[in-house]
Amino acid sequence: MALFIENGRLLDYPNKPLKTGVAEIAKVHGGDFRMTANQNLIVAGVLAKDKAKIEKIARDHGLMDDSVSEQRKNSMACVSLPTCPLAMAEAERFLPEFVTDVEAVLAKHGLAQDENIILRVTGCPNGCGRAMLAEIGLVGKAPGRYNLHLGGNRNGTRVPKMYRENITVAQIMAEIDSLVGRWATERQRDEDFGDFTIRSGIIDEVKISMRDFYA
């Protein structure tokens, strides 16, 4: 059973007491809790007789929510400010509203609710948010400014390349709006966003990182 934990931050929020919910599950669950590389939580080894009870606890506490979009599930950030002293821009606190804006862009261009882009935001070039394994990756440069990277793939096996340097959030949203508009109308059947940006010539593919990343 997979539980979506936005940004991996397991706290009690208004109307969404995630931490309390996990504690309640732990009282009745005899299996494992496993953290995933995407900052979520897997309740593993659930006995058949306990499944309905654990799922009810998860839903009652906001740990399972069918209204969470696929775009939000496929977006991630590092902790950044104020936790990390290396951060140059916001990431974790910035991401939820940013995802909402990206969702609005997808809807504006008529893309289905299950359409999504692998989106990562990191507060500095160290890349703890794995922006260098995203279809759209933001790397913090200064408060409110990021490098915009494009061209990764859904499998995380292709490094994206910088498309715009040191731009504001408003500029980023304008770029995403334009790019998603093109993706919606020009893509091939079942073509993912990262693959589209390369095939259409928007960004060059990084095949060998040490040669292509800065070229």
N, C-alpha and C positions, 0 to 999 in steps of 0.2 A: 504494500500500500504506500503510494507516494504522496507526500505532503508538500505543497508549494509554500516556501518561506521566502517572501520577497527580500532580496539582498542578504538572505541568511540570518536576519536579525530576529531572534526568537525572544520577543517581548510581549507583554500584555498591552494591547492598544485599545482605544475606545471601541466597543462593540466587536472586538476581535482579540480575545485573550489567548494568544498563541502559546505562551509559556505555560499558563495554567492548563491549557488543553493537553499539551505534551505530558505534563505531570499527571493528569488524570488518566491518560492512556497508559503511562508507566505503571499505574496501580493495578491494572488488569492484564497487561501484556507480558507474556512469559518469553518472548523472543528477543530480537535485536532491534536497536536503533542505528541506522547507518546514514552518515552524512555523505552527500553526493558532491561531485566536482562542480555542480551548478548551484550550490548553496541551498539545496533542498534536503529533505529528510525522508528516509525510507523506513517504514515500520515493517520489519522483515520477520518471517517465521510466525505469521499470525495463524492461529488455529482456526479451523472452519467454524467452530462453535463461538469463537470470539469476534469474528469478522464484523458482524452487524453491530455489535456493541461498540467496537473501536471506531468504526466508520461514523456512528452517530456522535460519539464524543468529538471526533475530528470536525465534523460538519457544524456541530453546536458551537465550537470554539473558533471557527473561521479557518481551520487548517485544511479543509477541503471546500472549495467554492467553485461551482460550475460556471460562474459569471466571469472568472479570470480568463482573459484572452490568451490565445496562443502567443501573441506578440509579447505580452508581459512575462509569460513563462520562459520565453527565449531571450530575455534581456537580463543583464547582470552588470554589477558595478563593484569596485573595491570599496573599502570603508572610507578612504580619503579623509577630507576635513570633517570634524576637528580631531579625529582619532590619530591619523597618521601624520607625523612631522615632515614627511617627504612630499606631501600633496601640494600641488600648485593650483588646483581647481576642485570644485565639488564633484562628487561621483555618487555615493550612496544616497545622500539627501536630494540630489538632483534627479536621479533616475526615475522615480515614480511619476512625477509630472511630465518628464520628457517622454516617457513611454505613452502616456495619455495623449500627448501631442502627436506622436508617431501613429498611434491608433487612429487618430482623427484624419491624418493624411491618407492612410490606407483606405479608410471609409470614403473619403472624398473622391478617390480615384476608382471606386467601385470594386475594390478587392474584397473577397469573401472573408468572413470572420476567422477562418482557419489559416488564411494567408499570413505569413509573418517573415521577418528578417532577423537573422542572428545579430543582436545588438549588444555592444559592450561599451562601458564607460570606465575609464581609469583616470585617477587624479594626477598621475605623473608618468614619465616614460618607463618606469620600472614595470608597469603593466600587470599589477596583481589582478585587475579585472579582466585580463586576457583580451584586451582590445585587438591584439595582433593575431587573434584567431576568430575574427568576426567578419560578417559581411559588411557591417557598418561599425567602425570602431572610433571612439573619441578618446583622445589622449590630452589630458589637461596641460595647458601652457601657463595660464594665469587665471585669476578669478573671472569666471564668465567667458573664458576663451579656451578653445580646443583645436588640436589638429584633427582633421577629418580623414579617416582611412577607409578605403573601399576595396572590395575584391576578394575577401576571404570566402570560404565555402562552408556549407552546413556541416561537413564532417570534421572541420577544424584541421584540415591537412594542407591548406594553402594560406600563405601569409598575405594580408592585404597591403596596399600601398597608399602612401599619403596622397590625397586628392586636393585638399585645401589646408593651408597652414595658418594657425593662430587666428581663427575666426570666431565671431560671436555666436551665441546661441541662436539669435534671429537669423544670422547668415546660414547657420547649419540647417535650420528648419526650412529655409528657402531652397537650399540645395537638395534636401531630402524630398521636398515637395516636387521639385522638378524631376528628380531621378526616379521617384516612385511613379510619377505620371508617365514617364517614358517606359518604365518596366511594365506597367499595366497595359499599355497599348502596343508595344513593340516586341515583347518577349515571345520566345518560342513556346510550344506546349510544355507545361510543367517545368519551365526554366526558372531556377532560383535566382534571387536578386544578385548575389555575388557573381554567379556565372554570367548573368546578363550584362553586368557592368564591364566584364572583360570582353565578351563576344561582340558587344556593340562599340567597343573602342573607347569607352569612357575612361578606363584605367588600364594600364598595361599589367599583364599577369606576372606575378613574381614566381618564377620557376626555380631559380637558384638565389637564395636570399642574399648572399654576400655579393652577388653580381647585379641583381635586378632591383633590390629594395630601394637603393638611392639613385639608380640610373634615371 
